[in-house]
Amino acid sequence: MAFVEAVTLESRGVRLLPLGLAHEAGLKAAASDGELWKLRVTSVPEPHETRAYIETALQTSNRFAFAVTDAISGAVLGSTSYHDIVPAIQRVEIGYTWYAARCQRTHVNTTCKLLMLTHAFETLGCQVVGWRTDNFNFASQQAIERLGARKDGVLRGHAMRRDGTIRDTVMYSMRSGEWPEAKAQLLYLLDKPRNV
């Protein structure tokens, strides 16, 4: 039995489905909303690379990818994954996360993280959940910190960007003992009135 098995997670109008080739057209449309592949600090596929992006996600043994969808319309909003899954120490990371431009700065990311963290800590029994991001992806760093994750440090010269430059990687984590307070904060953020 795999540590992370196929599961559908849903809350607040957002549904996370196991990513599959059936999501190709929807992911292509989501990536095109804002031409997200042009951001040098993300892993968003170019529209013509969407199928290869899905195939790579499905073939990577320590990754479980989700299509992020609208629970009512079924529209694909983006993608996110558990990755660097280490069952022996009950650890997963959350990453490869991106959303159509129209979904950014909405409840979608907070809802996805609430679903994934709840599943990781309360169903899988994880002791640690981690994140990593490009040192120049300041929006991602702020979003991770809003979740209640702690900055572990920076791995210098750690990975290659799509443009061939070498990035430093900022590492974050949350331990199971920190989850109850982080969960309360996420619920507060989702429930408080938003300025429209």
C-alpha positions, 0 to 999 in steps of 0.5 A: 500500500502506498503512503499517499494514495489516490484521493479526492479532496473538496471544500468551499467550492474547490475540488482536488482530483487526481491529475490525469490526461483528461485534465489536459485541455483544462490545464492548458486553459488555466496556464494560458490565463495570465501566460503563467509560463512566462514567469521565470520562477515557476514551473507552469507549463507552456500550453503545448507542453501541458500533456508532457507536464501531466505525463511527467507528474504521473511518472514521478514515483515520489509525487502525487499530483492533483488537478485543482477544479471548481467543484460546481463547474468542473473547470480546471483552475490549476494544479498542486502536488504532494512531492518528495514523499518519504513514508519512512519519516512520515514527510511530504512536501507540497509544491508544483502549485500554480493557478490561473491568474483569475484565481490568484489572491482568492480563497482557492490557494488557502482552501487547497492548502487547508485540504492538503495539510488536513489530509497530510496531518490528520489522515496520513499521519505526517510528522512534517510537511515541507515547501520549497520555492525560488529565492526570487518568488517573493509572492510564494514565500509570503503565501507559505509564511501565511500558512504558518510554515517556518523558514528552515533556510536556503539551499544555495545553487540548488536547482535549474530554472527553465531559463537556464539560470541556477536558483537558490531554494528557500525551504519551509516546513511545518511539524505536526505539533504546529498544525492545530494553530495553523489550521485555526488560522487558515479557517479564520482567514477563509471565514473572515469577510473579504473586501471585494 
